[in-house]
């Protein structure tokens, strides 16, 4: 696994975009799973994505992915909250 921290500027500036794309391509070629998150330490309000769902959609375009899978704990997706009953899976009755 490798952590990739991005800001909006990283994907708006052409050189930084290409650098990020090359990094992803190398990691994927090496079969390393990139874990992507917004770089909160340097992202001021003007350059924030706002949420990681939006960031993930941009990364899909960056790497040319065929699929985006978003995992969530939004009400109605699970029968119970995993943190409340962690011993039971979502498919358990």
N, C-alpha and C positions, 0 to 999 in steps of 0.2 A: 504494500500500500504506500501511497505517496499523497501528502496533503498539498493541494493547490489552492492558494489564496489569490483571489482576483478582486479588482475594483471595476467599476464601469469604465474608467479611463483605460484600463488594460484592453478592453474590447472595442473601444472607440478609436484609439490610436492605431494606425495600420501596422507600424513596426511592432508594437507591443502585442497586437492581435496575432501577427505571424509568429512571434516568439512563443506565445502561449500555445498556438496550434502545433508548432514543432515539438514543444515539450510534451503535449498530450500524445502526439503520434509516436514519439520515442518511448514514452511510458507504456503505451498500449502494445507496441511492438515487443517490448520486454516482458509483456504480460503482467505489468504492474497496475493495480487498481487505483486510479486517481480518485481521491476524496476531495470534492470541491466545496469551497465555502467563500463567502465574501470576506475580504481582508478588512475587518472592522477596525484594526489598529490605525489604518491610514485613510479609511473611507469617510470623508466628511460628508455632511448632509447633501451637498451638491452632486457628489459622485456615487452615492449609495444606490444599490439595486433596489433596496426596500425589502426584498425577501429572497430566500434561496430558490423558490419555485421559479421566479423570473430568471434568476441567474442560471438555473439548470436548463431552461429552455434556450438561452443564448449559447450555452456550452454544447448543446446538441447540434446547433448549427456550426459551431466552431470545429467540432471533430467529425461532422458528417454522420452522426449516429442515425441508426434506423429506428431506434426506440428510446423513449424516455419513460422511466418508471418512477413515479413519485409515491413514496411510502408516507403515510400520515396516520395520525390518531384523531382525525376529525370525527365528531359525533356522527353516528349512523353507518360508518364504515366497519366498525367492529361491534361485536355483541357486548364485550366488556372492555374496559381500559386495561391494557396489559400490565400497567403498574399496580393496579388494584388486585388482580388475580394472575400473577405472572406464570403460575403453574399450569394454566389452561390456555390452549391455543385459540385463535379466532374461530376455528372450525369446530371447536368442542361445544357440545350443547350446554 
